[in-house]
Amino acid sequence: MTFCGEKAVQILPFNQAWSFFKGNMHTHTTHSDGAYPVERVCAAYHEKGYDFLVITDHFMPRFGSRVTDTRPYRRPGFTTIIGAELHAPSTELGETWHIKAIGLPLDFAARGHDETGPAIARRAFDAGAFIGIVHPSWYGLTAADADAIDCAHAVEIYNHGS
């Protein structure tokens, strides 16, 4: 089997009768460090033809440790999924963890005093969230750190800010 030329196109899913959806699974609003309020962000993605959006505002004490409620901004053909970017101290290099939790309940409790990155990821997973490790190269996440999150579904490979 080769991964170049026509054969590669045949093994990719793009020729299948599946539905593909355009979405963004990591963006912020003025509820944390974003430039625009949630209603403006949701409207912009809707107007650009996105099918879905996940607002992942930073879930940190300085921003009120809250999950942004985007349900009021759902429209026919455009949905929002509740999420947040979770943080905890500290990685192998002493940096703060960055963990994306998609499908998080709105009443997700603030990080416990001694809760680690892997522990808050596990708690979010147990609450039903899809767990992603976000922008690992930005804060120097090591392979050992990544392995410590035993419930991660994905690793973010592109982030415009990184």
ChimeraX attribute file (.defattr): number of C-alpha atoms within 10 A of each C-alpha:
attribute: neighborCount
match mode: 1-to-1
recipient: residues
	/A:1	6
	/A:2	8
	/A:3	11
	/A:4	8
	/A:5	8
	/A:6	9
	/A:7	11
	/A:8	11
	/A:9	12
	/A:10	12
	/A:11	13
	/A:12	10
	/A:13	10
	/A:14	11
	/A:15	9
	/A:16	9
	/A:17	7
	/A:18	8
	/A:19	6
	/A:20	9
	/A:21	9
	/A:22	12
	/A:23	17
	/A:24	15
	/A:25	19
	/A:26	20
	/A:27	18
	/A:28	21
	/A:29	20
	/A:30	13
	/A:31	21
	/A:32	20
	/A:33	12
	/A:34	14
	/A:35	12
	/A:36	14
	/A:37	13
	/A:38	20
	/A:39	12
	/A:40	13
	/A:41	20
	/A:42	25
	/A:43	14
	/A:44	12
	/A:45	17
	/A:46	22
	/A:47	10
	/A:48	9
	/A:49	12
	/A:50	17
	/A:51	18
	/A:52	20
	/A:53	24
	/A:54	23
	/A:55	26
	/A:56	27
	/A:57	26
	/A:58	28
	/A:59	27
	/A:60	18
	/A:61	11
	/A:62	8
	/A:63	14
	/A:64	12
	/A:65	20
	/A:66	19
	/A:67	26
	/A:68	21
	/A:69	15
	/A:70	18
	/A:71	11
	/A:72	10
	/A:73	16
	/A:74	16
	/A:75	14
	/A:76	7
	/A:77	10
	/A:78	19
	/A:79	20
	/A:80	23
	/A:81	18
	/A:82	22
	/A:83	30
	/A:84	32
	/A:85	24
	/A:86	27
	/A:87	23
	/A:88	23
	/A:89	16
	/A:90	16
	/A:91	21
	/A:92	14
	/A:93	11
	/A:94	11
	/A:95	14
	/A:96	17
	/A:97	25
	/A:98	25
	/A:99	29
	/A:100	31
	/A:101	29
	/A:102	23
	/A:103	19
	/A:104	22
	/A:105	17
	/A:106	13
	/A:107	8
	/A:108	15
	/A:109	14
	/A:110	16
	/A:111	19
	/A:112	10
	/A:113	8
	/A:114	9
	/A:115	16
	/A:116	18
	/A:117	23
	/A:118	23
	/A:119	18
	/A:120	22
	/A:121	30
	/A:122	18
	/A:123	17
	/A:124	25
	/A:125	20
	/A:126	12
	/A:127	14
	/A:128	14
	/A:129	23
	/A:130	19
	/A:131	26
	/A:132	22
	/A:133	22
	/A:134	23
	/A:135	20
	/A:136	21
	/A:137	13
	/A:138	11
	/A:139	16
	/A:140	14
	/A:141	21
	/A:142	14
	/A:143	10
	/A:144	10
	/A:145	17
	/A:146	15
	/A:147	11
	/A:148	15
	/A:149	19
	/A:150	13
	/A:151	19
	/A:152	21
	/A:153	12
	/A:154	12
	/A:155	15
	/A:156	15
	/A:157	11
	/A:158	11
	/A:159	13
	/A:160	5
	/A:161	6
	/A:162	10
